[in-house]
């Protein structure tokens, strides 16, 4: 450990007080001097209505010096009233980051106020000593929390019984009628992201209507393959405002999750049109600043004119590759999205094409139901991490499990994503792999190929890199298939492209063959942009940047919960953790436009 020349509290307080002086006087040079020469600054909505990550003093200085209304960004925003956050689990503490061997420091949260726009903010710093022994920021995160006078409501507006002139049922009905008559926001998609966005917007006083194609909330999970469970622990995948009951299993089954989402929509009083869909490409009128959205709702067509359109349509449509001869195969052939009953194939030969999470789950299901032979076709290497290792490294709370998940979200998102990948390349991934040494050796011996690189020779970014750049495509968070492969109960066909199908099975390009009674395609989803194009049409899509998800040049996720490139159009996709945290940022940006300050 570092031999502290002072205690953690004093180190943090002194650095923060000095930073406040630089900020309140608009002294950009002094402000930037509080960073290491190669330090990182991540800002969300405090200095611009966007997400920005800057690396190195020069780029940070350039960003904060940009002119806004005749002043530098730093001078215009005018941060003040800095206070250490001493009363939360993110109070100042020591830290050590994976990949930075021997580098230790002090980290902690703080609060501040912003003059323009009038807002409250919260920050997080990681300090280490420079070559002269001075404490400097390795990373600094500044995050808008609320707009003054428009703070997020902490409770429903329905008050004590004696003060109410209507029943709770009447209150909810009136709220829904108000939303349906003139929604400020239309959210397309009622999965976890759409639901959390609607709940967040409601707490900010913004009318949001959700359009969901399925007959029930939760059907997007309910209709998937039978043995699907969340591959992340329940506390990590909890819903905004509503943690799962304490007696829920650690890895929640898809049916239980679907039912919870349905109850969530009811308990959060979300206005949702079920069995409804957008029937033509929405049109945006820049003069009125309104969308025209035609929706088929029940047995009628309705035209909505929201100010904002949020697409929460999930990870893209089912991807079904085509190979010659697929129509000749005489067995069962289907995508994993349509897998329902492994029992009917008891005693049969099964081939599963695809070696990610779904492939592993489907293989486990067939083995459990007595298939005669199960073979997984792995066409390219997979990034594998066991659920046990992930719990210790990725999903372990750095403090008591009784702490609010929001505090974990805040700390995790304080880390610049590009810096995180740099840490992974510089030793973090090697550290993360150590608990799975036996699993990895066994998989390799069984002929299952592994990788932690997105591209050869580009450094091992591990699970984080695959999640951020590919939305976890190419990964397996192993919950048991790895053991079956090592034991030989799931055989591996690795590294060969498929040439064609015939009536008996698959022929590969090396002329080898696999006979099968059933073939399941666990080939994932199409790119999100394909779904977006189908919904919005070519005219709007041509105005957008080419990519949704993945990291931009600064290391922020492309177009997610931030300006999309088209007015009043927003994308809300990603796992539970993303929606839970960034729904607030989406709400703040929409709110700022509604009150005329953005």
N, C-alpha and C positions, 0 to 999 in steps of 0.2 A: 504493500500500500504506500501511497504518497506520504511523506513526512510533512504533515500540514504545518505551515508556518503560522497559520491562524485557523480558527474553527470555520466550519462550513458556512455558518450563518453570516459571519463577518465578511468572508470572501464574497459571498453572494450579494450582501447588502452594499458593500463598497463598490463593486462593479456596477450594480444596478443604479445606484445613486449617480455615479459618474455618467452612465448612459443617459439618464434622465436630463442632466444638465445639457449634454450635447443635443438632445432631442428638442428640449424646450427653447433653446437658443437658435435652432435651425442650423447648427454647425455640422455640416455633412462630413467634413474631414475628421473632426473629432469623433463623430458617431462611428464612422468606419474604422477608426483606430482602435475601437473596442473589440475588433475581430482579429483573429490570426490572419496572416497574409493569404492563406488558402482556406479561410473560414467560409461557412455557408450561411446564407440568409434565405429563409422561406417566409413569404408573406401571403396571407389570404385576406383580401378585401380591405386591408388597412391603408395601403398606399395606392391601390388601384382597384377597380371593380373586376378583379381577375385573380388568378393564382400565379405567383411568380417565385422562382427559385434562382438565386444568383450565387455564383461560386467565385470567391476571390475578392480581395478588397477593391480592385479596379472596377469590376462589374457592379459590385454593390454601390460604390460611389457614383458610378454612371447612372444607375437606376434612381437613386435617391436625389440626384441632382437634376433630373429631368424637370422641365418647367411645367407647372400647373397653375393657371390663373395668375401668372406673373411671379410665382414663387417656386422654389424647389419642392419636390414631393415632400421632403422632410419638413421644410418650413410651412408648407400649406397644411399638412395633416396635423402638425403641432401636437405630438404626444405629450401627456403630462400625468401627474399623480401616479407615479410608479410605486407599486407596493408588492413586496414579497408575499407570495401565497404561503403563509405559515400554517394554515389551518386545514389543508387538504393532504391527501396522500402523495401529492406532487410537490410537497415542501422541499426545500434544499436538501440534497443528499449526495453521497459519492456515487460515481458511476465508472464502469469500464465497458468499452464497446468491443464486440468480437471483430477480429481482424486487425485491431490496432494493438499489437503486443506491447505491453509495458506502458501504455498510455492510459492514465486515469485522471479523473477530474471531478468537478462539482456540477450538478444539474439542479434545476428547480423551475417552478412556475411563478409568474407574477401577473398582476393586473395593471391596467393603465386606462386612461381616457384619451379620446381623440377629439380634436376641435372641429375639423372638417373632414367628413361629415361628423356631426355630434354623435359619438358612439362610444361604447365600452369595448375594451379589448382585453385579451389575455395572451401572455407570451410564455415561452419556455426556452431556457438557455442551457447550453453545455459548455462549461469553461475548462480550459486546461492551461498550463503555464507555458509561456513562450521561452525562447532560449535565454532570456534575461530574468526569468522567474516571475514575469508579470502575468496576471490572469486575463486571458483573452477568450473570446467566443469561438469555439469550434463550430457550433451551430447556434443560430438564433431563429426562433419562430414567433411571428406576430399574427394574431388571429382575431378578426372582428367577432364579438360575442352578441351584441345587440345594438340597435339604433335607439338613441335616447328618445323617450316618449313613445316608442313603439316596441317595447320589450316583449319578449315571448311570454305568453300567459302561462302561469304555473298550474292553473286549474280550470275546470269548465266554468262557464259563465252562469250556469244554473245555480241560484243561491238558496238561502234558507227557505223552508216551506212557507213561513209566515209572510215573506216578502214577495212571493210569486203569485202572479195572476193567472198562470197556466200550469197545467201538469207537466211533468217531465216529457211524456209522450207528445203532448202538444208542442212543447218547446223544440223537440227534435224535428217533428214534422215541419214546423215553421222554418227551422234552419235549413232543412233540405229543400223546401219550396223556394227559399231565397237563393240558394246555390243554383238550383236547376233553372231558375228564371234568368240568371245572368252570372254564369261562372266567370270569375277572373282568370282561372287556370283550368284547362282541361288536361288531365293526365291519361295517356293511353297506356293501359296495362295495370292490372290489379294484383301483381305479385308483391313480394316483400318490399321492393324499391318503391313502387307506386303507392303502396299503402303507407309507408313511412313518410314519403313526401307529402301526401295528403294530410296526414296527422300533423306534421310539422307546420304546414301552411295554415292549417286551422288554428294552431296556437299563436300564429302571427296575425290572425284576423283576416286571412285571405281566403276567399271562396274557391274551393277546388272540387271539381267533379271528376270522378274516375270512370273511365270506359274500359270494361273488362269483357273479353269475348266469351269466356266460359260461363257456365250456368251457376257456378258457386265460387266464391272466393276460396282460394287454396287448390283449385282443380289443376293448376299448372304443376303442383307437387303431387296431388292425389292421384293423377292419371299416369304417373311414371312407374317404372318397374318395381315389383313387390318388395324386394329386400333393400331398397334405397333408404339410407339414413344420412343425416348430415355427417360430413367427414370432419367437422370441427366441433369442439365442445359447445354445449348449449349456452354457457355464459358468454362465449365469444361470438355466438351467432344470435344473440338476443335481439328483440325488437325494441324500437324507440319507445320510451315511456313505460314499457310493459315487459319486465323480465319474465322468463318462463317460471312456472311454479317450481319450488325447490324439490319436489318429488318427481320431476321429469327425469328421464334417463339422460346421461351425459351426451350420448349421440342420438338425437331425436329421430324416430322413424318418420318417413315421409307422410303417412296418414295422420299421425299425431300432430305434425307440423301444419299440415293443411287445415286441420280442425282448429288449431290455435290461430292461424291467420284469419279464419272465418270469424272466430270470436273477437279477434283484435279489431276487425272492421266494425263490428257491432259496438264494442266497448269504447272505441275511439270516435264513434258516431260519424263515420265516413260516408259521404254521399257517393254511392257506386251504382252505375247502371250495368247490370249483369246481362249476359247473352246479347251483348251489344258490340258493334264494330264500326270503324270508320269506313265508309263505303266509296269514297272518292278522294283524290288527293286534296288535302287542305290547301286553301289559298290565303295568302297574307296581303292585306291592304295597307300599305305604308301610310296612306293619308289618314285613315281612321285608326291606325295602329291596332287592328283587330284581325283575327283569323276567321275564316268561314270553314267550319268543320261539319260535314254531313255525316250523321250517325244513324245507323239502323238500330233502333231501340225497341225491342219487342216486335210488334207487327206494324210499326210506323217508322217513318224517316223524319228525323229532327235536324234542324240546322242550328248549330251553336256558333256564337261569335265571341269567343274568349279573347282576352288580351295576350295570353301566354299559352303555349302548347308544350307540354312535357312528354317526351317519349320514354316510357319505362317498360320497354317491350322485351326485356331479357337479353339473353346471350346470342340471339340469332336463330334462324329457322334450322330445322333438322338437315344435316348434311348427309346426302346419300350418293356416294360415288357410283359411277357406272363403269362396268367392265364388260367386255364382249362375252356373250353366252350366258348372262345372268338369267335370262328367260328360259334357258334350257335346263337349269338345275331342277331336279325333281323332288328335292326335299323342301323344308321350310326355310325361307329367306326373308329376314326383316331387320329393321333398325331397332336398336335398344329402346327407343322411345315407345315401341310397340310390344316390348317384352312383358308378358303377363303371367305365364304359367310354365315353369320349368318342369313340373311334375309330368306333363304329357309327353316329355321326351326322356323319361326314365329308360335306361338301357340303350339310349341312342348315342351316336357319335356327333359331337358338337364342335364347331369351329367358331371362335369369336375373333373378329377382325378389329383390332384396335387395342392398345395396351395402356390406356389411361384409367381414370377412376371408374368410369362406367364399365370398361372391359373387365377390370378386376372384380367389380360387383357381380356382373353377369356370370363370370366363371365360377365364383363362389356359389351362386344360386344353383347352377347346373350340377356342381359337385354335391351340394347338399341334397339334391333331389335324385341322385343315383344315376346320372348320365354314365354311359359305358366308357366314354373317353371325351376329355375336354382339351382342346388345343387353342392357345392364344396366338394370334398372328401379330407379331411385332415388326412393323416395317421400318421403324426408325427407333433410336434409343429413347428411353424414358427417364425422366427425373423422378426418383423414388425416395420418399421419406415415410417412415412408419408413423402411425398416429401417436404412438407412445413418445417418440422423439419429438414430434411436432408439439405435443403438449408441454414438453419441458423447455423447448427453445422458442417456439412461435406463439403459443397460446397460453403460456403460463403467466398469470398475473404477477407483476413485479411487486405486489403488495397484497394485503389481505383480500381474500375472495369476497369479503363483505363490502369492499370499496365499490363505489358506483362504476359501472362499465364505462361511463362517460370519461372518467379520469384516465382509464387505460387508452381509450380512443384518442384523447387529447395528447397524451405522451407519445403514442405511436405515430400520430400524424405530425408531430413536431419535427420528425426526422425527414430531412430532404431525401427524396426517393433516389436521386442520382448518387447522392453520397452513400446511401444504404447499399446500393449495388457496388459501389467502390469498396465498401467494407467487406462485402461478400467475396469480391475478387481478391482482396488482399489477405485472406485467411479466414474470413467468416464462414464461408461455405465448408472449408475443411473442418472447422470446429463443429459445425452443424451435422456433418456426416459421421462423426465419431461414434455416437450412440448406436448407429445402424450398421456398424462395421460387419457384424456377423450376417445380417440380412443381405447386405450388398454382396458380400463374398459368395453367399449361397445362390443368389440370383445369377451372378456372373457364371458360376460353375454350371448352373442349369441352362445356360445359353441365352439368358435374358440380358439385353444390353442396357447399360446405364450411361447417363450423361448429366452434367450440371452446367453445360455451356449452351447458350442460345445459338451460337455458331462456332465452328471449330477454331480454336486458337484465340478466342475473344475473351477468355477468362470465365471462371466458374461463378456464375451469378446465383446458382441454386434455385430453390423454390420461389424466392422473392422475385427473381428475374423473370421466371416463367409466368408468374401471376401478373406482374406489371406490364410485361410486353405482349403476352399471349393469352391473358385471362385464364391462366393455369392450363391451357392446352399443352399436352406433352408431359403431363405430370401424373403420378399416382401417389395419393396419400393413402398408404397401404393400411387396410384394416383386416387383412387375413389372406388375401390372394397370394402375397409373397411366400408365405409358408407353404401353400398348396403347390406353388411352382417348385420350390426347393425340394419338397417331398415327392415330386413327380406326379402328383395327382392332377396337375394342370401342366400339359406339355407345351413347349415353346417352338414356334416356327418363326425364325428371326432373320431380318435383313434382306428378304427377297420381295421384290415387287410382284404383284399378281399379273399374270399374263391373260388368263381368261377363265371363265367358268364352263363346266359341261354338266351333263345330267347327274354325274356322281359327286362332283365337288369342285375343287379349285386346282388349276395348274399355274405354277409360278414361272418366272422368266428363266430360272435355271433348270426348267423342265421337271422339277419335283412336283409331286401331287399330294393333295390332302382329300381323302374321301370323307363325306359328311352326310348326316341325315338332317341337320339343321345348321344354318349359318346365320350368325347375328352380327350386324354391323354396328360397332360402337365407335363411329367415326365423327362424333361431335356435331358441331353447329357451323353454319355458314358465317362469314364475317357479318358483324352487326350492320355495317353499311348496306349490305344487300337487303336486309329487312327495312332499313330506313328508306332506301330508294323505292321499294315496293309501296311503302306507305305515303311518302311525300311526293314521289315523282321526280323526273329528271331535272325539271326547271329549278327546284329548290336545292336538290342535292348538288347540282353543279356549282352552287354558290358556297358550298361548305368545304372546309379542308378535307383532304382525302381519307382521313383516318379517324375513327372513334376508338378509344382505348389505346393502350401503348403510350410510351413516354414521348413528349415533345422535346425540342432541343434543349430546354432548360431542366427537363426532368419532371414535368407535371403531366398528369394523365390528359390525353387529348380530348377536349370538348366535354368532359364529364362534369356535371354540376357547375359548369362555368360557361362563359359565352361560347356559343356554338359556331359563330360565323354568320348566322342569320338572325335578324331581330326577333325577339320574343320566342325563340325556339331553344329548347333545353333537352339534354339527354341525361337520363337518370338510370344508369345500369351499374351492375357490379354486385359483389357479395354483400351480405348483411352489414358488415363493418363499414363499408363504403357509404351505403344509404343512411345508416344510423348517424354518421358524423357529418357527411356533406349535404344532407337534406337541409341543415340549418343554413349553409352557405347559399344554396339554391333559393331558400326562402328570403334571405336577406337581400339578394340581388333583385328578386321580383318585388319585394317590399320597397326597396329604394327607388325603383322605377315608378311604382304606384304613387309614392308620395313626392315624386319629382326631384329627387336629389342625385340620381345616378346619371 
